[in-house]
Amino acid sequence: MYNYELCIMNDELIFMSDIAIKVENLSKYYRLGVINNGTLFKDMQSWFARLLGKEDPNAKIGSTYKDSKEGFWALKDLNFEIKKGDRVGIIGHNGAGKSTLLKVLSQITTPTEGNIKINGRVASLLEVGTGFHPEMTGRENIYMNGAILGMKKSEIDKKVDQIIEFSEIGEHIDTPVKRYSSGMYVRLAFAVAAHLDSDILIADEVLAVGDAAFQKKALGKMNELSTGEGRTVLFVSHQEHAVKNLCNKGIILKKGRIIYKTDDINDCFDEYNKQYFNITKDDKTTFWENDGSFTNQYIDVKKIQIEDENGVVQTDELSLSKNYFIRCTINVKDYQDNILFGGRILLNETYITGFGIPEASVLKVGLNELLFELPHDRLFPGSYKIKISSSIRNTSWIVNPDSDNIGIKFTIGNTSKPILGFVKK
């Protein structure tokens, strides 16, 4: 069974403490392909039972939830506390349960089991368009969101001009939001969530929809709200530099379970890299150089590094305003006219773009220096990996990017601490 409580539960006055959110044994189960109980009457019974925090009268007697073809646990047995003023980054792969957790905390989705204690008003920024009525104008949606938070019209009146100015869509504020682009949605939604009176701000990775300038502005505002006004922030993003810049604490989710939580966000990412990519602090160097452990009959990859236009090896984070090159030094031992060589650029294991030689005739027996321009126009602030690949066309791998894992990682951003490192097998 589940329960939501604002401030008081079991005679415990959590509003007297410094706890903003307390989660106990929280779980969420989704049934695959099941949308109702078959009749409206049973659906209403189940809905009232959930509303009252009682057992579903239509659940099968003796049944237990378990991962199967019928359903799965999106969240399972989560326990944590978040104090007032904390800035908590929630990280993990796609499907780890991050967005589900935020929806449950925002009371958009009900949990299957567990208790949630929330101390204060919650403002959420989740999927694009969530909380907005498409037929209403931007201005009308501001007032509607304020009313949902329990604010009076006079209180909202004092905030409207600040919201419109921050969103930078003033000329469209009286246009129905159904005509807004996704970027305009995000601008207005964030401005509303950040400026209306709430104690807890929950933001999903929708900020990635906005342009780089607005992302920086939004992160700065969230930092100001937390450190200056003491607002609690829960932030989900795949952009490592953004989470590190904003958050002081971290939680790692994997398959709906908490596998790590810490009061140091840097430790959180060290553990994340170790858990998901087998990368540790000691692996982080400015370039990769073969120590002789990887060799084959065709090609030896000697060295990989990132350089600027002047050939200077980069040890700092990269900037979107500059041009960079990936230099690969390889030794061709057995030349084949159908050899392919290149690499993949990935963001959190998601393929972004690739690079490679146009044809094998570029290569020669002996030492080869290959220079590939980093396609920064295809990238945005975040942490990336480069995995080298090589093969005999349509025949066999020489360097398998999925198993050999030869490459480096790099960060694009403006203020975050850079990471360039070896991708260890």
Beta strands, then each sheet from edge to edge (+ up, - down):
strand 1: 2-6
strand 2: 8-9
strand 3: 12-13
strand 4: 19-31
strand 5: 71-83
strand 6: 87-91
strand 7: 113-118
strand 8: 122-125
strand 9: 200-203
strand 10: 232-236
strand 11: 249-254
strand 12: 257-262
strand 13: 288-289
strand 14: 299-308
strand 15: 324-332
strand 16: 339-347
strand 17: 350-356
strand 18: 366-373
strand 19: 382-392
strand 20: 396-399
strand 21: 407-412
strand 22: 421-422
sheet 1: 1+ 7+ 4- 5+
sheet 2: 2+ 3-
sheet 3: 8+ 9+ 10+ 6+ 11+ 12-
sheet 4: 13+ 14- 15+ 18-
sheet 5: 17+ 16- 19+ 20-
sheet 6: 17+ 16- 19+ 21- 22+
end
